[in-house]
Amino acid sequence: MKKFLSLALALLMVLTCVSVFASCDGEKGNEDGTKADGTQAPVAKEDFKLGVILLHDEDSTYDLNFINGINAAKEALGLSDAQVIMKRNIPESNACYEAALDLIDEGCDIIFADSFGHETHMLKAAEENPEVQFCHATGNQAHVKKLANYHNAFASIYEGRFLAGVAAGMKLNEMIEAGTITAEQAKMGYVGAFTYAEVISGYTSFYLGAKSVCPSVTMDVQFTGSWYDETAEKNTAMALIENGCVLISQHADSMGAPSACEEKGVPNVSYNGSTVAHCPNTFIVSSRIDWAPYIKYICEQVMNGKAIDTDWCGTIATGSVVLTEVNETAAAAGTATKIEEVKAALMAGTAHVFDTANFTVGGNPVTSHKVEENEVIKDGYFSESEIMSAPYFDLRIDGINLLNENFG
């Protein structure tokens, strides 16, 4: 009898273990949560909620661009104001994690954050809340962490910056032809935030765009150590102008640099939107990421119970990389036509932003470069945003002079 009871008890324990392991199996997922394949139960449109975490507010050109994209997606999807909850001015600290928890308490099915420094805190919230989808712009950890409910997104904005650079180069050519400057004086200035790969990729693509039409161009870059500091950005732009820069661009989020250019009468290529209303005499063009296609995509995926891409990278073709209208008052004649010509070549794959035939490092051509053990020089160009959506171009090419490097 004892032997029978022992066998029965052993069988019961085995069945219990099998049941536990089955309930923990990734394909089944957590109750009402995200499965290992990224799918989940569909959410009725009327019950759906999107939470948004923003580093700043509408005063920041960077955050305003996200807000505009989110509002455009909301309108396209027919969501009410109550279904989109935005938390503004959330720093890159534990405040982001706390904001995410608040949004979960408010019933959000997806939480989206817009700044690089939010990522650590978003990951923590995602790990603790597998039933909620977390989407993060500009981050680079989703492909490493492999959480079913955590996703990164970016766009091939380096192509947009290259096109903006073409506009800058044409302006320099106009100035050279007019005798305003010599070919040797074709020096641009660039106001950068941090020495991250994202910023390096941005200023390099802008420079290469200018160089493609104005071969003598050089560029000085100075970093502020902040994404948004209007005083520092204006002072930096002023210093670059005083140092002989005849055209200014930026990867920073305030009106500091554009206002300095308007004050000094120096041509300006801005970022994340037109500044023509405030700088009618100096604004040429601006590139930006249109986030509406991505926001619409992630909302539709969740409502339909479908998986969201781990790393999503929008392109010119998806409507995710756009340029403003060219300001004919400040731009060189024929700029809009030239931009369309180059854009067509990029879309067709007959031109590449980081074509290794067009730049050197330390006077030498680049034939090999690895990122996370992956070779990224392919078919004669640096293949940006293929391993992951976030930019990883980090080469210091010739022709660009960094005035400081304190903000990595």
TIRO-26705 format. One record per residue (C-alpha): y negated, z negated, x. Coordinates in steps of 0.5 Angstrom, whole numbers, plus 500, padded with zeros to 3 digits. Each point is the difference from the previous one (the first is absolute). Last residue first. Layout:
<recs>
YZX ...
</recs>
This chain:
<recs>
378550560 493498500 497500507 500507502 493502502 496506501 506505499 499507503 503505496 501507504 507499503 505497495 501492499 507501496 501495495 503505494 503495495 497501493 504496495 505505495 505498505 505504505 496507497 493497500 498504506 504506504 496501506 501507501 503505504 507501496 501493500 496494504 502494496 506498504 503494496 501493504 495496496 495506501 502504506 495505504 502507503 497506503 493498500 496504505 496497506 493498501 501493499 502502493 499507498 498503494 501507496 506503502 503493497 499502493 498494497 496502494 505506499 499507498 505505497 503495495 498504494 496493498 496500506 499507500 497500493 496494502 497504506 497505496 498496495 496496505 497506503 497502493 497494499 497500507 497507499 493498502 499493503 500494496 494495499 497503494 506504498 504493498 507502500 504498494 504494501 507500504 507499497 506497503 505498494 500506496 507501501 499506504 495497505 505495501 503493498 505496504 505495496 504495504 505496496 500505495 500497493 506499496 501502493 499496494 496504496 494496499 501498507 500507503 494502495 496494503 502502507 498507499 493499497 498495505 502506506 497506496 493495499 500498507 495506502 500499508 493502503 496505504 492500500 495506501 494501503 495494499 494501504 494502495 502497493 503493503 499495494 503505495 504504505 504495502 506503497 507496501 505497504 498502507 493502502 498506504 493499503 494505503 495496503 493499497 499493503 499496493 506505497 504499506 499492499 502500493 506504501 502495505 499494496 502502493 507496501 507501501 502502507 503506503 494504502 496506501 494501504 496507503 496500506 502495504 496499506 500492502 495499495 504503494 506496502 496493500 497502493 507501498 502494502 494496497 502503494 507498500 499493502 494499495 505503494 506496502 506503497 507501503 498496506 501500508 494504501 503506504 496505504 503507501 496505504 502507499 500507504 498507497 501506505 505504496 496500493 504503495 507497501 496494504 497498493 507500497 503496506 495495500 501498493 508500501 499495506 495496496 505499495 506499504 497495504 498496494 507500497 503499506 496493500 494499505 496497495 493502496 498507503 493503500 500506503 495504504 500508501 498503507 498507500 495499506 504505504 499506495 493499500 496496495 494502495 501507503 501503493 507503502 502493503 498497493 503505496 506499505 500492499 500501492 506505501 503494504 499495494 503504495 506501504 500493501 500499492 506505500 504495505 498494496 503503494 506502504 501493503 499497493 508502500 501495494 502492500 505496497 505494501 505497495 503494499 505499494 507502503 498496507 502505506 496495505 499506505 498506495 495495496 497497507 494506501 495498495 494505499 500498492 505495497 505501494 503494498 505500494 502494496 507497498 501499508 495494500 501496506 501506505 494503497 495494500 502500508 499507501 494500496 497495505 502503506 497507497 493498498 498501507 500508499 496500494 501503493 505495496 504502494 504496496 505503495 503497493 494495499 501494495 494496501 504495504 502506505 493501501 499493502 505500505 497507503 494496500 503494504 503505505 493503501 497494501 505498505 496505505 497507500 494498495 500501493 493503498 502503493 506498496 501506495 505499494 502507496 503499493 494497497 496506502 505504495 504505503 500507498 504503506 494505502 495494499 504495504 501505506 492502500 499492500 504499506 497506504 493497498 502493502 504503507 493504502 496494498 504496505 499504506 493501498 499493500 494498495 505501494 505494502 503497507 507499502 503502493 506498497 503504494 504498494 503505496 503498493 505503495 502498493 497506496 503505505 507497499 503497507 506504502 506495503 500501508 501505505 499499507 507502503 501492501 499498493 493497498 500495495 502498493 505496503 500501507 504506503 506503497 500505506 499495505 506496498 498492499 503500493 506503503 500495505 500495495 505503496 505501506 499493502 502497493 506504500 502498507 499492498 504501493 506503504 500494505 499495494 506504497 504500506 499492501 502499493 506503501 502497506 498493497 505502494 
</recs>
